[in-house]
Amino acid sequence: MNNADKKNNSPLTTKGYQLRANVTKVQHVSIIGGGIASACLAYGLTKLGIKVTLYCKDSTLAQGASSNAIGAVYPLLYKQADSISLFYQQAFWRAKALYSEIAEQGYSFAHQWCGLLEVSYKETLINKQKAFAHFNSWSKDLIHSVDAKQASELANIAIPYGGLFMPNAGWIAPKELVHSIFKAAEATKYLTIVTDTQVSKIQQIADAETSVTTKESNSNRAWRLYTNQGEYSASTLVICAGADAIEIEQLKTLPITATRGQITSMNSNKKISKLATVICHKGYLTPAHNGIHCIGATFQINDTNLNTNKADDHYNLAMLAKCLPELSANINWQEQDISSSKARLRCMSQDHLPLVGAMPNISEHKKAYAHLAKDKNWKYSQVAPSINNLYMLIGLGARGLCSAPLAADILVAELTNTPYPVDNDMLFSLSPNRFIIRDIIKQKIS
Ligand SMILES: Cc1cc2nc3c(=O)[nH]c(=O)nc-3n(C[C@H](O)[C@H](O)[C@H](O)COP(=O)(O)OP(=O)(O)OC[C@H]3O[C@@H](n4cnc5c(N)ncnc54)[C@H](O)[C@@H]3O)c2cc1C
């Protein structure tokens, strides 16, 4: 099925639950956000002349996970072209194109496409590197194998291991990037940014006013946003709230988790200042920017404490020492070389893919697709039922800088009723209802 078929809603597929409902082009979109997800979405919508109002709980934008000083931009790739890798491959090129477009408009943000080296510092990674060479799934400009000598030349410092090199990857300053994308969106005059406004509850307006809901009125039902600054209404609402999305009642059934991460900024020294590429081991080490390298990061599931602590800085240093002992000894970073630390939350999905699209109507899914529990190949033509006018772009995990632009393009296509930039299979891989369908098939819900 191609995009035109899908937009006409003619279910040529036997898996109706993979189909998204047709949306009449929206006129105005409200977004809860302030990070890279909302920046890309706001930019994409306002560029098409759609009015956007953004609600952000903080006094300035990019204070959540997107507030790091430095982040690596690179795709998540496996040895074979599975659906995860295919998404991230496409997303990576899209991210580079979008960020270049923003820079070309004169909005600046620190970045360097200096390449990224995943070092094969242990047996399993050496085998992984061999498997990449064997399957040869990816073009050389995306990823290729290098030996220790090549790795050292690329990194401009001695690296005792070979690895997988991504020549087009690099690092970016996420906070500056997000501000620049929002500035570009504001230049369209279609964006209104409302800061210091925390949305504590959302409710469909008809729910608040009457318990009677007809099918027609349902599709026009707006949302009421309850905030610390009063109430607002939203005809179409998109949640781009990062890990805070977990707190939103309507999304609580979705399998997303908050994973804390702390990164540590280190003062450069003569032994490491010449580093010329991003190094990934179990964590990462970035080239110097303004005399600072970033190392990290920790992964603490279901820990939501945003205070930094010394133990995590030590963990980041220890991780570097464990994976790259010679390099670490040579750099010889001490406690006093720590310039600063930051802890933020990643919004993780179970399958490393974002959740992009309408909030599924779970009870209607259970009714409509019940027979999947007996036969997962049962043919359905019914389009996936969703909660009207409620969308999300969340679950960007540890790769939001790579995935946000393409994910935003998909949602822009959905909200403007224009062709999707990905095929139907990928669309379903990203659809928030994929977990509901999986659970019905596995008989986890009925
Ligand atoms: C330590 C660490 C290191 C990372 N390193 C990398 C990396 O190297 N490369 C990479 O690609 N990714 C990295 N990531 C992941 C990346 O930062 C995230 O995927 C990305 O920033 C998520 O963006 P977001 O817009 O979804 O969420 P966020 O940036 O968290 O933005 C959420 C926004 O929503 C607002 N908000 C939330 N709830 C409400 C509410 N109720 N009302 C109003 N406003 C609300 C917040 O104020 C915030 O502005 C890292 C993450 C961490 C924590």
Ligand as a Chemical Component Dictionary entry (heavy atoms), coordinates in Angstrom:
data_LIG
# 
_chem_comp.id                   LIG 
_chem_comp.type                 NON-POLYMER 
_chem_comp.pdbx_formal_charge   0 
_chem_comp.three_letter_code    LIG 
# 
loop_
_chem_comp_atom.comp_id 
_chem_comp_atom.atom_id 
_chem_comp_atom.alt_atom_id 
_chem_comp_atom.type_symbol 
_chem_comp_atom.charge 
_chem_comp_atom.model_Cartn_x 
_chem_comp_atom.model_Cartn_y 
_chem_comp_atom.model_Cartn_z 
_chem_comp_atom.pdbx_ordinal 
LIG C1  C1  C 0 22.451 11.915 30.163 1  
LIG C2  C2  C 0 21.843 11.877 28.811 2  
LIG C3  C3  C 0 22.662 11.785 27.694 3  
LIG C4  C4  C 0 22.104 11.738 26.424 4  
LIG N1  N1  N 0 22.928 11.668 25.325 5  
LIG C5  C5  C 0 22.386 11.666 24.089 6  
LIG C6  C6  C 0 23.202 11.659 22.942 7  
LIG O1  O1  O 0 24.432 11.688 23.028 8  
LIG N2  N2  N 0 22.599 11.623 21.729 9  
LIG C7  C7  C 0 21.235 11.603 21.585 10 
LIG O2  O2  O 0 20.735 11.570 20.454 11 
LIG N3  N3  N 0 20.444 11.630 22.660 12 
LIG C8  C8  C 0 20.994 11.651 23.894 13 
LIG N4  N4  N 0 20.178 11.658 24.983 14 
LIG C9  C9  C 0 18.743 11.555 24.769 15 
LIG C10 C10 C 0 18.149 12.878 24.333 16 
LIG O3  O3  O 0 18.623 13.885 25.177 17 
LIG C11 C11 C 0 16.611 12.743 24.397 18 
LIG O4  O4  O 0 16.201 11.683 23.573 19 
LIG C12 C12 C 0 15.910 14.006 23.927 20 
LIG O5  O5  O 0 16.484 15.160 24.481 21 
LIG C13 C13 C 0 14.428 13.923 24.290 22 
LIG O6  O6  O 0 13.821 15.088 23.835 23 
LIG P1  P1  P 0 12.304 15.403 24.198 24 
LIG O7  O7  O 0 11.968 16.667 23.518 25 
LIG O8  O8  O 0 11.490 14.198 23.927 26 
LIG O9  O9  O 0 12.279 15.568 25.785 27 
LIG P2  P2  P 0 12.902 16.713 26.711 28 
LIG O10 O10 O 0 14.107 17.315 26.115 29 
LIG O11 O11 O 0 13.020 16.113 28.060 30 
LIG O12 O12 O 0 11.785 17.820 26.704 31 
LIG C14 C14 C 0 10.570 17.683 27.385 32 
LIG C15 C15 C 0 10.003 19.064 27.551 33 
LIG O13 O13 O 0 8.660  18.963 27.989 34 
LIG C16 C16 C 0 8.442  19.912 29.001 35 
LIG N5  N5  N 0 7.375  19.374 29.829 36 
LIG C17 C17 C 0 7.316  18.135 30.351 37 
LIG N6  N6  N 0 6.179  17.947 31.035 38 
LIG C18 C18 C 0 5.491  19.099 30.949 39 
LIG C19 C19 C 0 4.239  19.532 31.455 40 
LIG N7  N7  N 0 3.463  18.719 32.183 41 
LIG N8  N8  N 0 3.816  20.786 31.178 42 
LIG C20 C20 C 0 4.587  21.613 30.435 43 
LIG N9  N9  N 0 5.797  21.260 29.947 44 
LIG C21 C21 C 0 6.251  20.013 30.182 45 
LIG C22 C22 C 0 9.771  20.034 29.731 46 
LIG O14 O14 O 0 9.863  21.264 30.383 47 
LIG C23 C23 C 0 10.737 19.907 28.565 48 
LIG O15 O15 O 0 10.998 21.172 28.001 49 
LIG C24 C24 C 0 20.699 11.751 26.268 50 
LIG C25 C25 C 0 19.881 11.861 27.383 51 
LIG C26 C26 C 0 20.432 11.938 28.641 52 
LIG C27 C27 C 0 19.528 12.084 29.837 53 
# 
loop_
_chem_comp_bond.comp_id 
_chem_comp_bond.atom_id_1 
_chem_comp_bond.atom_id_2 
_chem_comp_bond.value_order 
_chem_comp_bond.pdbx_ordinal 
LIG C1  C2  SING 1  
LIG C2  C3  SING 2  
LIG C2  C26 DOUB 3  
LIG C3  C4  DOUB 4  
LIG C4  N1  SING 5  
LIG C4  C24 SING 6  
LIG N1  C5  DOUB 7  
LIG C5  C6  SING 8  
LIG C5  C8  SING 9  
LIG C6  O1  DOUB 10 
LIG C6  N2  SING 11 
LIG N2  C7  SING 12 
LIG C7  O2  DOUB 13 
LIG C7  N3  SING 14 
LIG N3  C8  DOUB 15 
LIG C8  N4  SING 16 
LIG N4  C9  SING 17 
LIG N4  C24 SING 18 
LIG C9  C10 SING 19 
LIG C10 O3  SING 20 
LIG C10 C11 SING 21 
LIG C11 O4  SING 22 
LIG C11 C12 SING 23 
LIG C12 O5  SING 24 
LIG C12 C13 SING 25 
LIG C13 O6  SING 26 
LIG O6  P1  SING 27 
LIG P1  O7  DOUB 28 
LIG P1  O8  SING 29 
LIG P1  O9  SING 30 
LIG O9  P2  SING 31 
LIG P2  O10 DOUB 32 
LIG P2  O11 SING 33 
LIG P2  O12 SING 34 
LIG O12 C14 SING 35 
LIG C14 C15 SING 36 
LIG C15 O13 SING 37 
LIG C15 C23 SING 38 
LIG O13 C16 SING 39 
LIG C16 N5  SING 40 
LIG C16 C22 SING 41 
LIG N5  C17 SING 42 
LIG N5  C21 SING 43 
LIG C17 N6  DOUB 44 
LIG N6  C18 SING 45 
LIG C18 C19 SING 46 
LIG C18 C21 DOUB 47 
LIG C19 N7  SING 48 
LIG C19 N8  DOUB 49 
LIG N8  C20 SING 50 
LIG C20 N9  DOUB 51 
LIG N9  C21 SING 52 
LIG C22 O14 SING 53 
LIG C22 C23 SING 54 
LIG C23 O15 SING 55 
LIG C24 C25 DOUB 56 
LIG C25 C26 SING 57 
LIG C26 C27 SING 58 
# 
